[in-house]
């Protein structure tokens, strides 16, 4: 017979062998006893929790030949149970929805469900990875799923039940399989190891159970892999070599370098791990796992008495995954940490793990987070945790409670100690700005801090605190040196003025960028224009930037950055520039005056004959303005209205399609470049045109009424003749 892996050989053959799924096994057993077996079940849960195994057990209970009816506990020895376990039963059909996901496969299934079972009582269809079926296939499957034949039972197994259509889920009884706890995985592995004569230490089984992440199938596979690598006696080192993990001593050494502020040693340790073939993600995951164990061990120490901890009595934290037997090394590690500092370390590492998943340089992400933690730890000493006995471990910084703020650079949270120097006002301060007295020690170095690197270097104005031999209560002077002032205080010291804010505005923007890139973008167009009584007035050239900065989140970020840089609690007020306000306010719209071309033009009147018998100049229409300037001389003394256009036809009069433009007074006719000008409403001819004698009254030209609209002459002689 071919070799079977451990997870197949040790697959449960009855409900009492199933590990930690009582809510499913009991429900199915009671349903079989009472004859309430549903037509469809939906098993959902993560990998390796027993979904397919439970479906086969249900089929074995329904078709077991050792009983005359469905039984709640199969025998596991009859031909029906054996064939189901070997996946060779003709009445138990297992389908993979990843490859049988279309309508054609569902049609074939609908045709086969009508057939009766070949050897058993029921036909059981197990559809694995059911969430990968198409929507159309599910819609075609709804009727069969809801009303199948009496001898058919459907079991849908999936790792993502939320992706299945709600119409399908409502037609099934749903069971959510839970991850197997580590303690149960260790017990199952120990049982398998004893039966297979594998000498596996408890530490190895604990590492395997943690690596499996709630999957019993993965745990059995890892155990088999270790046996294949090292024989019948695998060790922890063999497991780490096979899986690429890190032992606790290496992780503890790395954490000690980081917590002690030894950045160079920490980077060297990481480089050695990477050269040994470890993955950056595995290193980061190992650090998170180790610090979690330290934190849970500390919780356990806080919840049980010292005598119970020495005897190994489990506390409430043991249910969270802590080993039953206390690890002395973890106990010592927990006593040297504060709970808040551990949480801050874990928070930074978890965030780095999220960034590493999408970063093209995971090693750089790992080194950056370790460097940041090491540099911050060098500036903020580690304090005692709530689990440390009195007198052991390093002491917390004076005048401050240990917390997540210990991990931040001192330039962002702490103030340097007070110095004896009392600098004067900032040179160049505007006279109109109200000065605010700044504390000499806390804010004397504020301008330097704005342009200094993030890692502060020791200086004469910032003496290092002297080491203490034991716990000492913080002095009042230390508290004043550490705690930033909440309000300006009068007295000798440097004055914060508007000019200082303007001179250091770029550095202030860099501080805002460390908190929020968007807030800095809104402040790029802002300028400090006023400072009085702790209120900084900013002028914005764009209304949108002003409105965004007035949002509580952005305004609070700006105020925090300014307060940290100056040591004074400042409030930000936003204003628009005068030009922006003028551009934003609507102005009344004034109707424009009509142009000369749009003004009504009186109809020209026919010219009257002169006394000398020669045609004279035409009279100006009544109500029209007199011509501006001397009137030009036209050929033959005729008026512009009497000068005919050239090339407009050979017939008498002026054609209807002639393009003759109106000439405003004192302007050049658009259609006649360089031509003479005349009074409004007159008609002009091209220069050099030969004059034609005017026709006497009563002629066809006189009887034609001329109407000028839009630069066209309309001939209405037909209307006048009618």
BAVO-173961 format. One record per residue (C-alpha): residue in three letters; x, y, z. Coordinates in pm, whole numbers, plus 50000, padded with zeros to 5 digits. Layout:
N
alaXYZ...
% end
This chain:
722
unk500005000050000unk501235034949921unk502435057050203unk499805079350363unk500745111650533unk500045117050902unk497095139850844unk495375113150631unk496205084050858unk495025102651167unk491835116651018unk489005112051272unk486795081551216unk484115091851466unk482705123551622unk484485118751956unk487875120151777unk487185154951639unk489225181851819unk487395212051959unk484315214351735unk481685204351991unk479105229051863unk479095210751528unk479395174651642unk476655177051902unk474225194051663unk474755167951393unk474485138851636unk471215151951779unk469835158351431unk470595122151332unk469035108451651unk465855128951608unk465605123351232unk466035160451158unk468815158750903unk468635189550677unk468825187950300unk471875211350286unk474665222150522unk477245249750491unk480575244250671unk482745275450690unk486055281750861unk489775284750814unk491935257550668unk492635225550859unk489755228151107unk487855196850992unk485195208150745unk485645180150490unk486235154750768unk482955164550931unk481135160750599unk482525125550556unk481555116550912unk478005127850839unk477945105750528unk479285076350732unk476555081050993unk473845081550727unk475115050750540unk476725029550814unk475894992650756unk476364983051123unk472974998751205unk469594994751041unk469075032551039unk471235063351045unk473335063451361unk474985091451555unk478305072451581unk479605052951280unk481435020551331unk484275029151095unk484784992351004unk481974982950766unk482414983750391unk480435016050362unk482525034550625unk485765020850482unk484905031250128unk483895065950244unk487185069850434unk489075058550124unk487105082949902unk485835054149687unk482165052649781unk479805056549483unk477215073249708unk479515100849837unk480435124249554unk483105150549629unk483245179849387unk485825207249362unk484005239649292unk487215255349164unk487085233148855unk483335225248850unk481995260148876unk479905265548563unk476315259948457unk477175228548260unk478465211048573unk475355221248766unk473135207148490unk475015174148509unk474585173848886unk470835180548853unk470505150548623unk472445127448860unk470625136749181unk467475119949049unk469235086249054unk468875064749366unk471885054949583unk473775024649464unk474635008049800unk473675031150083unk470625049750209unk471645084850104unk473645101949834unk475875128749987unk477335156049765unk480335173549922unk481175205649732unk484565218749846unk485615255249800unk482005263449726unk482645301049718unk484345297449377unk481175288049191unk479845314348956unk476725334449023unk474885319248729unk475745284348848unk474385292049193unk471185306349048unk470705274548846unk471445253949159unk468935271349389unk465895250049309unk467775217249344unk469435228949666unk466125239049823unk464055209049716unk466355179449642unk465135143249633unk464595126749971unk467745105649938unk470145135049869unk472085156450120unk474325185350014unk477335197350215unk479045229450103unk482525235350251unk484345268550210unk486965290250373unk485125322050273unk481415317350345unk480685354450311unk481365352049935unk478485327649884unk475235343249771unk472765351050050unk470075331449865unk472285300549893unk473205306350257unk469565309850353unk468825275050216unk471545258250426unk472275252250792unk475495270950854unk478265259851093unk481385280751153unk484415259751242unk486725275751497unk490535275151500unk491965247851720unk493665261852034unk497385256052075unk496935234952386unk494625210852199unk497055209451906unk499885200652146unk497795172852299unk496885158651960unk500515160051845unk501645142352158unk499135114552098unk500275110451737unk503955111451836unk503505084252096unk501595062151856unk504155067451577unk507085062951823unk508395098151758unk510505113152036unk509425149552016unk510135173052309unk507395195352444unk509225226652328unk509145213651972unk505435205751994unk504775240652130unk506625256751839unk504755234951590unk501375243651741unk502175280551727unk503385278351369unk500185259851265unk497985289751364unk494965269151461unk495195243651178unk495565207851299unk496375195750947unk499275220550923unk500575209151261unk500665172751155unk502385182550832unk505095202151018unk505705172951255unk506065149350961unk508435173550792unk510665174851099unk510695136851119unk511685134550754unk514555158850816unk515935146451151unk514585111351194unk512575098151488unk514065123251734unk513605158451596unk514705188451801unk513905225251818unk516985233551610unk515805209851340unk512415226851332unk514035261251303unk516275248951023unk513365233850830unk510965263150872unk513495291650870unk512425304051211unk514445319751494unk515115306051839unk514165325552149unk517755332652252unk518535350551925unk515335370851949unk516055379552313unk519545391352220unk518195413251941unk515525428252168unk518135435752434unk520215455052181unk517205474952069unk515875481952419unk519355492052536unk519745517652259unk522595498952088unk521525505351730unk524775493651568unk524695460351753unk521045455151660unk521725460951290unk524715437551305unk522545410551464unk519915414751192unk522595412250924unk523855379751075unk520335365351073unk519815375150711unk523145359950609unk522065327650777unk519115325650537unk516395341050752unk513675361850588unk513025397750708unk509375389050754unk510305358850966unk512555380551185unk509835406251236unk507245379451306unk509565362951556unk510035395751740unk506285400951761unk505755365451886unk508505368252147unk507295401652285unk503745388152295unk504935358952507unk506715382952739unk503595404352771unk501295374852841unk503765360953093unk503725394253270unk499935393853276unk500055359553429unk502465371353697unk500115399853779unk497065376953808unk498505348954024unk500305349554353unk504085343354367unk503485308854517unk501105298954238unk503515311453975unk506295290454124unk504095259354123unk502985265353764unk499285269953844unk497615283653531unk495925317453550unk493415334653322unk496185343953079unk496915307353011unk493795305952793unk495345332752570unk498145309552462unk500725310452743unk502385277652822unk501155259253130unk504655255353274unk506195289753336unk509415297253154unk511945312353398unk513575332353119unk510255347253012unk509495355753375unk512785374553405unk512135392253077unk508655402653186unk509985417453510unk512355440553322unk509675456453104unk506805480253160unk503445470653016unk503115503652828unk506605500352679unk505905465052562unk502665476352399unk504495504952228unk507155481152093unk504495457151970unk502545485351808unk505615497551617unk506515462451501unk502975454151390unk502805486251187unk506135477951027unk504815443350941unk501915459350756unk504285482150563unk506615453250483unk503875434650296unk503735461750028unk507325473950034unk509835464049762unk512615465450027unk511445445950334unk514915445950487unk514965483850490unk511585484750667unk512895460950935unk516085480650990unk514255513951004unk511835502951274unk514645487751481unk516765519151444unk513855541051549unk513145519951856unk516845518151948unk517375555651915unk514245562952118unk515265537552381unk518655554352413unk516935586852504unk514215572052728unk515425546452987unk513385515153043unk511355515653363unk510085488453590unk506945469953494unk504055462053727unk505385426353750unk508925435253862unk509875430154230unk511035460754420unk514705469054378unk515245449854051unk515705463753704unk516265498953578unk514335528153717unk511945550253518unk512845585753430unk512135610753703unk508975630553686unk507295610353416unk505135579553398unk506295551553167unk504245549052853unk504265549352478unk505705584652483unk508995569752601unk509575556752251unk509315590552080unk512325612952015unk512995637152295unk512765666452059unk509095658051997unk507855653352353unk510355663752618unk511895697252702unk515605700252784unk516465708953144unk516575745053244unk519865763153200unk521295792553381unk521435814453072unk518615838753011unk518705849852648unk517075882152554unk514285888852305unk514575876251952unk516195901551726unk513975916151463unk510695911051647unk507895932451521unk506735960051749unk503075953151691unk503145917251808unk502395910152171unk505385892752334unk504885861052533unk507515852152789unk509025818352717unk510645796352985unk514375800352958unk515285763352984unk512515747552785unk512415771452494unk515855786252468unk516875758052237unk513605757952040unk515025775451731unk517945751451730unk515665721651771unk513685731351467unk516655726951237unk518495699851433unk518285662851340unk515715640251502unk518345623751728unk519335650051984unk523015651852077unk524105659752432unk525215695252488unk526155718252769unk522605730952804unk521275695352822unk523265676953094unk522755639553116unk520935627953431unk523155611853690unk522555574353744unk520775564654062unk521435533854267unk517875527554374unk514345541054345unk514145577754432unk511105600454426unk511285626954153unk512195661354272unk510195692454199unk513015706653987unk513105675053776unk509365676653726unk509595712953614unk512455704053376unk510565675253216unk506995687853209unk506355713452935unk504685745453053unk500985747852988unk500835785752983unk503325814452939unk504955826653256unk506275861853323unk509845866153425unk513255867053265unk513555846752948unk513265847952576unk510205863652424unk508195846352153unk507235871451888unk505655872351547unk509025878351383unk510415846451537unk507485826851395unk508075841451050unk511825834351060unk511305798051161unk508145791250960unk509805765950727unk511105745751022unk507665746951180unk506195733050859unk508635704050876unk507385696151224unk503815696551098unk504785673050815unk505965646851066unk502425646151204unk500425650250883unk501525655950523unk498095669750431unk498135695750709unk501535708050588unk500205710650232unk497385733250351unk499905754950540unk502235760450243unk500245790750133unk499835804750485unk501785833150646unk501795843951013unk500355879051030unk499565882751398unk500455869551742unk498835880552066unk497915863052392unk498935828752267unk496885831651944unk498715828851613unk496825843951320unk497575828450982unk496715844650651unk495665822550360unk495515831949995unk493055804449905unk489685799050066unk489945761250030unk493195759750229unk491695781350502unk488605759250532unk490705727550544unk492945741650815unk489875751051022unk488955714151039unk489495702551397unk491985675251306unk494265697451094unk494035726951329unk494875705151628unk497935690851448unk499185725851368unk498655737651724unk500465707451868unk503445712651637unk503705749551726unk503345742452097unk506025715552092unk508425738251906unk507905768752125unk506995753652461unk503925775852481unk500335764952435unk499335782452115unk496035785451934unk495725789751558unk493285813651395unk492795814751018unk492085845150802unk491805852050429unk493895878350255unk492165909650132unk492575899449769unk491125864949839unk488145880050019unk487545904449733unk487715876549480unk485385854649681unk482605880749732unk480105883449447unk479835916949268unk476635930849113unk476535926648738unk475955958948540unk474355957548204unk476725972047938unk475726002247739unk474575994947386unk477265998747125unk476806023246837unk476035993946610unk473205982146838unk471526016346865unk468416021146651unk469216037646319unk466556059346156unk465496050545806unk467186072745547unk464946097245363unk465166104044988unk467186134744899unk465236165844784unk466306182944456unk468386214144489unk467186248144358unk469876247744099unk468506216143947unk471426195944072unk471076170344340unk472216184044671unk473256167744993unk470696146945178unk469216161045495unk470056144845820unk467146126045973unk465396142746256unk466686133546597unk470136122846475unk473306138546604unk475196162546376unk478316149146209unk481546151846404unk484136173146224unk484026186445871unk482186164945623unk484416151145342unk483886160244983unk482396132644774unk482666129944398unk480186152544226unk479026167244556unk476756138244625unk476046125044972unk477096089945075unk473516077945033unk473586089344672unk476826071544585unk475996038044429unk477946006244504unk480075990844236unk479475956144101unk476005951744254unk474195944043931unk473245961843614unk469615968343704unk468326000843851unk468656005944222unk470665986944474unk470445948944485unk468965931744793unk472075910844851unk474535939844860unk476855938945165unk476865975245282unk477845982645640unk476706009045876unk479326034545970unk479186049346319unk480016085546355unk483716092646357unk484766056546283unk486036037545985unk483566015145804unk484505978345867unk483535967845514unk485425996945353unk489015998645478unk490386033545451unk487076047845325unk485546080945426unk483446084845736unk480056100345765unk477176105546003unk475496075146156unk473116056545928unk474786066745602unk475826043245326unk479346044745194unk480836032744865unk484336020344792unk486886047344712unk487206056344347unk483686045544253unk482176065543966unk479186086444075unk475836080043921unk473266107643884unk470456106344129unk467096097343986unk464286122644013unk461496118144262unk459016091944162unk461596069344004unk461986032944107unk465006040444330unk463046066944525unk459986044744564unk462186016844721unk462216018245097unk465626009145241unk465805990445569unk469185982645707unk469445952645947unk472785937646042unk474725953145758unk472265942045480unk470085962945250unk466615947845212unk464645956544902unk460945960044983unk459855974644652unk457475945744601unk455595954844917unk455455991544824unk454175983544476unk451435962444619
% end
